[in-house]
Amino acid sequence: MTGEFAIAVHAVVYLNHKKQSLSSEELAKNVCTNPARIRMVMGRLRKAGLIETREGVNGGYSFEKDAKQITLCDIGKAVKARFVGSAWRSGDTDMECLIASGMANVMDGLYAEMDALCHERLKTVTVQDIDDIIFRGKAGE
């Protein structure tokens, strides 16, 4: 998994809490990353319709959705997060050994199943749940 998902969740929860438009510099300071990375992630969230952008002196990014309706799965999809997977594959499909030639596909299948399970779980966690955990120490209702 890449950090874009964590950045996106952090930024959306922060925007929801602040209830105002914030610049990429302000978001970057709170997320503890650089403004260019924030702009890249926020661009994906904007494209997915999860955040709003405004130009000008009071411009920046804002979250105007119902925090109880936006799930972490929605955010994950917006940033194309893959939660379980591997950049490295064992074996070689050209080898005669069935294990060496078949293991990568078997593992890819398992990773895909586990990733789907993560997405299903994140459908049950909302932006409001994260806010509740942070500010009240509880989630859900």
Disulfide bonds with the S-S distance in Angstrom:
none
